[in-house]
């Protein structure tokens, strides 16, 4: 009798523990799902706000921040017709900026201006297309004044940043260096290698 009574009292307690554990697991699963959906939703919203800021920049002639606390602004539009690429280039090629799109390297001329403009992007997001770009591909750059400059890819190269740097050239014909981390399928981020696609204005 004593043993049976103890078992009957512990059964509801065990059921309650299982219910609480199940509820906790369900809440954790929902939290993970929400986090997983929030990242792409945030990226999608950021692209809409960046595109609006670019339109505003062209309309007013002044750089417009995509959101009030942004430390970057659109500086150019980049298109690669063969690959279906249409992206807004942001000022400052910093880690924070590159999370939202390609960034223009400070100190190099603005894309479409005379000299060598350097634009960077992540190899697994905005600049993934560099794995497929080819010599002869057309690259178009739109400046904030609305004017377009047409470029042609002339070469691709892998550089080791430990012993090679892109030159800062501020005069001469307009040129582009589109750069990203290399290799494209690397498991770990970072590393010293960079892939550069060189393009010259036509």
C-alpha positions as CSV (number, residue, x, y, z in Angstrom):
1,X,0.0,0.0,0.0
2,X,2.7,2.5,0.9
3,X,4.7,1.8,-2.3
4,X,1.6,2.1,-4.5
5,X,0.6,5.4,-2.7
6,X,4.0,6.9,-3.3
7,X,3.8,5.9,-7.0
8,X,0.4,7.5,-7.4
9,X,1.6,10.8,-5.9
10,X,4.8,11.0,-8.0
11,X,2.9,10.4,-11.3
12,X,1.3,13.9,-11.4
13,X,4.6,15.5,-10.4
14,X,6.4,13.7,-13.2
15,X,3.7,14.7,-15.7
16,X,4.1,18.4,-14.6
17,X,7.9,18.2,-15.1
18,X,7.4,16.8,-18.6
19,X,4.9,19.5,-19.4
20,X,7.2,22.3,-18.2
21,X,10.2,20.7,-20.1
22,X,8.1,20.5,-23.3
23,X,6.9,24.1,-22.9
24,X,10.5,25.2,-22.4
25,X,11.7,23.3,-25.5
26,X,8.9,24.8,-27.5
27,X,9.8,28.3,-26.4
28,X,13.4,27.7,-27.3
29,X,12.5,26.4,-30.7
30,X,10.3,29.4,-31.4
31,X,13.1,31.8,-30.3
32,X,15.5,30.0,-32.6
33,X,13.0,30.2,-35.5
34,X,12.4,33.9,-34.8
35,X,16.1,34.6,-34.8
36,X,16.6,32.7,-38.0
37,X,13.8,34.7,-39.7
38,X,14.9,38.0,-38.3
39,X,18.3,38.0,-40.0
40,X,16.9,37.6,-43.6
41,X,14.0,40.0,-42.8
42,X,16.5,42.6,-41.5
43,X,18.6,42.2,-44.7
44,X,15.6,42.5,-46.9
45,X,14.4,45.7,-45.2
46,X,17.9,47.2,-45.3
47,X,18.0,46.7,-49.1
48,X,14.7,48.6,-49.4
49,X,16.0,51.5,-47.2
50,X,19.3,51.6,-49.1
51,X,17.6,51.8,-52.4
52,X,15.3,54.6,-51.2
53,X,18.4,56.5,-49.8
54,X,20.1,56.1,-53.2
55,X,17.0,57.6,-55.0
56,X,17.0,60.4,-52.5
57,X,20.7,61.1,-53.0
58,X,20.2,61.3,-56.7
59,X,17.2,63.6,-56.3
60,X,18.9,66.0,-53.9
61,X,22.6,65.7,-54.8
62,X,23.4,65.1,-51.1
63,X,24.3,61.7,-49.5
64,X,21.3,60.3,-47.6
65,X,21.7,57.8,-44.8
66,X,19.5,54.8,-45.2
67,X,18.4,54.9,-41.6
68,X,18.9,57.6,-38.9
69,X,21.8,55.9,-37.0
70,X,23.6,54.6,-40.2
71,X,27.3,55.5,-40.5
72,X,27.2,54.9,-44.2
73,X,25.4,56.2,-47.3
74,X,24.9,55.1,-50.9
75,X,27.7,56.3,-53.2
76,X,27.0,54.5,-56.5
77,X,25.0,51.8,-58.2
78,X,26.8,48.7,-59.6
79,X,25.4,46.5,-62.4
80,X,26.8,43.5,-64.1
81,X,24.1,42.7,-66.8
82,X,25.3,39.2,-67.8
83,X,25.1,38.0,-64.2
84,X,21.9,39.9,-63.3
85,X,23.7,41.9,-60.6
86,X,22.2,45.2,-59.4
87,X,23.6,46.5,-56.2
88,X,24.0,49.8,-54.3
89,X,27.6,50.6,-53.2
90,X,27.9,52.2,-49.8
91,X,30.5,54.5,-48.4
92,X,33.3,53.0,-46.1
93,X,34.4,49.4,-46.7
94,X,34.1,48.4,-43.1
95,X,32.8,45.2,-41.6
96,X,29.6,46.9,-40.5
97,X,29.0,48.3,-44.0
98,X,29.8,45.1,-45.9
99,X,27.0,43.3,-43.9
100,X,24.5,45.3,-46.0
101,X,26.3,45.5,-49.4
102,X,29.5,46.3,-51.2
103,X,31.5,49.2,-49.8
104,X,33.7,51.8,-51.4
105,X,37.3,52.0,-50.0
106,X,38.0,55.4,-48.4
107,X,40.8,57.3,-50.1
108,X,40.1,55.8,-53.6
109,X,38.1,57.9,-56.1
110,X,34.3,57.4,-56.1
111,X,33.2,54.8,-58.6
112,X,33.0,56.3,-62.1
113,X,35.4,59.2,-61.3
114,X,38.9,59.4,-62.8
115,X,41.5,57.1,-61.2
116,X,41.2,53.6,-59.6
117,X,38.0,53.1,-57.5
118,X,38.2,50.2,-55.1
119,X,35.0,48.4,-54.1
120,X,34.9,45.5,-51.7
121,X,32.2,43.0,-50.8
122,X,31.8,39.7,-48.9
123,X,32.6,36.6,-51.0
124,X,29.6,34.7,-49.7
125,X,27.0,37.5,-50.1
126,X,27.1,40.7,-52.2
127,X,30.3,39.8,-54.1
128,X,29.7,36.1,-54.5
129,X,29.2,36.8,-58.2
130,X,33.0,37.5,-58.6
131,X,33.5,33.7,-58.7
132,X,31.6,33.8,-62.1
133,X,32.7,37.1,-63.6
134,X,34.8,36.8,-66.8
135,X,37.2,38.9,-68.8
136,X,35.0,40.9,-71.3
137,X,32.0,41.2,-69.0
138,X,30.4,44.6,-68.9
139,X,30.2,46.5,-65.6
140,X,28.0,49.6,-65.3
141,X,28.4,52.3,-62.6
142,X,25.9,55.0,-61.9
143,X,27.1,58.0,-60.0
144,X,25.0,60.2,-57.7
145,X,24.4,62.7,-60.5
146,X,22.6,59.9,-62.4
147,X,25.3,59.5,-65.1
148,X,26.4,56.0,-66.1
149,X,29.9,54.8,-66.9
150,X,30.4,51.6,-68.7
151,X,33.4,49.4,-67.8
152,X,34.8,46.2,-69.3
153,X,36.5,43.5,-67.1
154,X,40.1,43.2,-68.3
155,X,41.6,40.8,-65.8
156,X,41.2,38.8,-62.6
157,X,43.9,38.1,-60.1
158,X,44.5,36.6,-56.7
159,X,46.6,38.9,-54.4
160,X,48.2,38.1,-51.0
161,X,47.6,41.2,-48.9
162,X,50.7,40.4,-46.9
163,X,52.9,41.4,-49.8
164,X,50.7,43.2,-52.3
165,X,48.4,46.2,-52.0
166,X,46.0,47.8,-54.4
167,X,47.4,51.2,-55.5
168,X,45.6,54.4,-54.7
169,X,45.5,56.1,-58.1
170,X,43.5,59.4,-58.2
171,X,44.0,60.5,-61.8
172,X,43.9,59.0,-65.3
173,X,41.1,57.0,-66.8
174,X,38.3,55.7,-64.6
175,X,39.0,52.2,-63.5
176,X,37.5,49.7,-61.0
177,X,38.9,47.1,-58.7
178,X,36.2,44.8,-57.4
179,X,37.7,42.8,-54.5
180,X,36.6,40.1,-52.1
181,X,38.2,37.4,-49.9
182,X,39.6,34.3,-51.6
183,X,39.1,31.4,-52.0
184,X,35.4,31.6,-52.6
185,X,34.6,28.3,-51.0
186,X,36.8,28.8,-47.9
187,X,35.3,27.3,-44.7
188,X,36.8,29.9,-42.3
189,X,36.3,33.6,-43.0
190,X,39.2,36.0,-43.4
191,X,42.7,35.0,-44.5
192,X,45.2,37.0,-46.5
193,X,44.1,36.2,-50.0
194,X,42.0,38.5,-52.1
195,X,40.4,38.1,-55.5
196,X,40.4,41.2,-57.7
197,X,38.5,41.8,-60.9
198,X,40.0,44.7,-62.8
199,X,37.8,46.8,-65.1
200,X,38.5,49.8,-67.4
201,X,36.1,52.5,-68.5
202,X,35.1,52.3,-72.2
